[in-house]
Amino acid sequence: MKTINAAVIGYGLAGRAFHAPIINCLEEFHLKAIYTKNKESGEEIRRRYANTAVVTDVKDIFQDESIELVVIATPNQFHFPLAAEAIAANKNVVVDKPFTITSQDADQLINLAQQKKTVLSVYQNRRWDSDFLTVKKLIESGLLGNLVEFESHFDRFRNTTKNNWREESGPGCGMLYDLGPHLIDQAVNLFGLPHALTADLRNQRECKQTIDNFELILHYPKLKVTLKSGMLVKIPTPRFTLLGDLGSFVKYGLDVQEDDLVNEFTPLNKDDWGKEPDSIYGRIATEIGGLNVDGIVESERGDYRQYYLSVYKALVGEAPLAVTPQQARNTIKLIEEAIVSNETKRTIDLNGMFL
């Protein structure tokens, strides 16, 4: 088996919790280097990854011919220039979500990767959330009949703001670019691209002038998809609500992998990785063979490793990417059109806007 040398640029939340520990869990990869200039981060990397170098100049990564995969886990504004530089150096690239700030930048990266014949993907790990995998399997089962409404929430409660770039008012900041890509990617993965979009974007906390609440409605011929996120949600709302002409499904609670990774648990040191507690299993009420059924649906097991295994298979020519740059570009286009919809207070026709 070929081992791929990988490097991570950035060791904030994304690099520390989502990329480095997952790559390190897979024998298909060797985590050769992590870029950070933060002294405390460097010390943590040395503690957690004995065989990984800490570098303070990204050029050390780009110029290392043994490194085949570069992961961009920096603030959003640096995704495009660093990914472009990595591709120009003939590196395969994974970019943390959001792919880029604009669809034009995404198009440029796609074209550059095609010219260089390098693999380019975007980290949509939440396709491997336990709750999403459960919802996907449930829809495919047909137990709810013809789906007419699908609602997905990713809410938090924080009435003050942290001093970080995600909550600033600059390009690519705010909730729409932070959690929007997850919710949009999941919806499109389930239902395909919508034909129209309506958006309501708000700033509800006076302490920061940035979008901290959004509601997107994706319009399909016979289906309404609502995607919502807010920072002032004290009582949890359902993570998923599905309504069909045979029944309904409601699911509370979030996938457990993020909390585990933040607390330095990984598939290497925790049994039952990605398994939700039964207290947050979803409830289904439907009709099966003329019988009314009301019960609990055991959640599928989540596993973020599957994203990087998909990248590995693409790198060695075994299978196509699960998350393509074209898909990620379309997500950015939907975000751009959501901003237009909010500003103009109208529904946007999306025909002809996608790759």
N, C-alpha and C positions, 0 to 999 in steps of 0.2 A: 504493500500500500504506500502510495506517495504521500509524504508529509509536506504540507504547505506552510511556509514561513509567513507569519502575519505580523503586522504592526498596527497599533492603535494610536491615532493622533488625538489627544485630549483625554483628560482624566477627571472630568466633572461627573455629574450623575450618570450620563450616558456611558462614558468610558468605564467608569468604576463599577457600575451595577449591571449594565446590560451587555457590554461587549467583551471586556477582558475576562470576566469569570466564565462566560459561556464558551468563548474560544478555548480557554484553558482546560475546559472539561472534555474536549474532543481530541482523540488521538490523531485525527486527520490533520490537525493544525499544531504548529509550534508558535506560541506567542513570543516572538523574538524581541520585540521592542515596544515601548510605550513612550510617547512624547508628552512631557509636562515640564513646566518651569517652576511649578509650585514645590517647595522643599518638603512640606508635609506629605504631599501626594507621592513624591519620589520615595520617601521613607516607607510609606504604605505599600507601594509597588514592590519594593525590595523585600518587605516582610511576607507578602502574599505570593509573589512569583519569583522564586529564587533563580530561575533560569531565563529571566526576562531583563533586558537592558533598559535603563532609564536614559532617554536622550533629551537634550534641551534645544536641539536644532532639527527642524523637520527635514532639512536637506540630508541629514545622516540617514534618514529612512528612504528618501527618494533615490539616493545614490548607492544604497546597499542592494547589489544585484541579487542577493539571495532572498530578499523579501519579495514575495509574489503578490500578496494581498495587503492593501492599505485600507484601514477603517477610519473614516472621518467622523469624529465624535466631539466636535467643537461647537461653539455657538453658531446659530444658523447663518449669520452673515459670512462666515468663512467656509461654508460648505462648497460653494461654487469655485472659488479660487483654488482651494486646496485640492479638491477633486480634479480640477483641470490640470494642476501641476503634477498630481500623481499619475494621471492618465498619460500626460506628455512624457513622463518618465517610464512609460510602458508597464505601469502597475495595474493590476486588477483592483477594483475599488468597491467598497461598501460605504455608502453615505448614510448616516443616521437620519431619521425623519426630522423635519421635512426635507425632501430631496434638495430643493433650492428655494429661494424666495420668489422667483418668477418662473413662469413656464418658458420664457425665452432662454433663460440660463439653463434650464433643464434640457431644452432642445440642443443647445450648444454642447453640453456634456455628452448627450446621446450620440451626436454626430462625431465628436472627437473619439469616443470609445469605439465607434464603428470603424473609423479610419485607422485606429491603432490596433483594432481587433482584440480589445481587452474586455473582460467581463466587468459589467457595471450593474450594481443592484442597490436597493435602498432598504434599510432595516425596518420592515413592517413586522416586528415580532409578535404583535397581538393577533395575527392570524393563527397563532399557536397558543392563545389563551384558552383555558379550560372552558369558560363560559361560551366563547365564540365557537369553539369546536362542537360544543353541545348543541348550540342553536343551529349551526350548519347541518349537523346530522339530523336534527329534528325536522328542519325544513325539507331535507331530502327524503325523509320517511313518509311525508304526506299526511301525518297524523292530524295536522291542523286544517287540512283541506286546502282550498285556495286562499293564500295569504292576501289580506286587504290592507293591513297596517302593520308597520314594523317601527318600533321606537327604541333608540339606543341612547343611553345616558352615560356620561363620564363626569361625575360631580365631585366636588370637594367643599369643605368649609374652611375658609381662611379669610377673616375679615380685616387682617392686616397683610402687608406684603413683605416678602423676603427681598433682600438686597441682591437680586440676581438678574441677569440679562433677560430671562424669559418674561419678566413682568415689567420690562421697560416699554417705551412707546415707539421704539425704532422699527425699521423694516424687519419683517419676519418674527416679530415678538408677539406676545399675547397668546390667549387660549386658542384662537383659531389656527395658529401655526403650531401650537404645542400639542394639543389633544385632537384638533380637527383632522390631521392626517390619519390618525388611528381609526376614528369613527367612519370617515369617508372611505378609507381603504377596505374596511370590513364590509360596509354596505355594498360597495361595487363588487367585491369578491363574491358576495352572495347573489346579487341581482343584476350585475352588469351596469353599464353606464346609463345614467338617467337622461331623459330627453329635455328636462327643464329643472330649474332650481329657484327656490325662494329663500332668502336669508334675512335674519334679524340679528344684528350684532350690537352688543351693548358694553358700556363701561359702568358697572354697578358699584364699584368701590371708589370712593373719592380720593383714596390715598395714592392711586396710580392712574395715569391717563393711558390706559391700554385696554384692548378688548378682553374682558374677563367673563363674558357670558355670550353664548351663541346658540342659535336655533337654526338649523338648516332643514328645509324640506326638499327632498329629492322626489321628483315626479316621474312615475312610471305609468304605463297605460291603465293598469288595474290595481296599482299598489301605491300607497303613500308611505314614504320612509322619512322619519323625523330623527334628526341627530341633535342632541342637546348636551351642553356642558356649562357649568356655572361654578363659581367660587363661594357662593353664599347659600349652600344647601346643607343645613344643619341636620335635618332628618333625611336619611337616605331614601332616594327614589329608586325604582327598579332599574337595574342595569339594562335589562332587555324586557320589552313587552311585545308579544307577537299575537295578532288577532287574525283568525281565519274563519272560513264559513263552516268549519266543523268544531273548532275549539280555540282555546287561548293558552298561552304560556307566559309566565312571569318569573323573572329571575332577579334576585337581589345579590349584592356582594360582588367583589372584584376577584379576579385571578390572583392567586397567592404568590406567584413567582417574583413579582417586583419587591414585595416586602421581604421575602427571603433573601433575595440578592443584595438588597440594601444592607441587610444584617449579616452579610458574608456567609450565608448558607448557599450551597450550590448542589448540583446533582452528585458531586463527589463526596459531600459530607452530610447529606440529608436523605433519609429513606422516603419513599413515596413522593418523589419530586413531582411537583405540579398537580398534586391531588388536593381538591378542595374539601374542606370539612362539610359533613352532611348538613350542617345547619344553614348553609347557603345554597343547597341544591334548589333548582327551579321547580315550580308547580305547574302541572298541566291539567286542564279540564277539556275533555274532548269526547268524541263518539267513535267507538270501535265496534264494527259489526252489529250496529243497532243498540249497543250498550253505552250508557253514559259512564265515563271514567274520570275520576278526579284523584290525582296522585302526585308523587314526587318523581322527578327525573334525575337520576344520578349523573353528575357532571363527568364529562370526558376528562382525561388527564391532560393538562397543558405541558408544553415542552418547547422552550425557546431554542433548544439545540437544533431543532428541525430546520430552522431558518438557515443556520450556518452549514448544516449538512447539505441543504439544497445548493448553497453557494459552492461547496466543495465538489459536488457532483457536476456542476456546470464547469468548474475549473478543470476537472480531469476528463470532461467530455462524456460523462455518463448520462446526463439528463439536462433538460433546459431549466433555466432559473424559475423558481416559484414566484419571485417578485422581480418583475422586469422594470427597467428604467422608464419604459413607455407608460406602464401602469402608474408609476410614481409621478411622472410628468402630468398625467391626466388628473391626479389628485391635486397637484398645485394649480392646474387650470380651474378646477372646481372651487378652490379657495379664492382665486382671483375673481371669479364670477360671483362668488358669494359677496365679496366686497362691493362689486358693482351693484348687485341686487339690493344690498342694504342702503347704499348711497342714493339709488334712484327709486327706491321703494316700489320695485316691480319684480315680476317673475322673469327669469332669463331663459330664453330658448337656447339650448346647448347644441343644436344640430351643427355638425361640421367643425366642432371645436376640439375634437379628440384625435389622438394618434391611433 
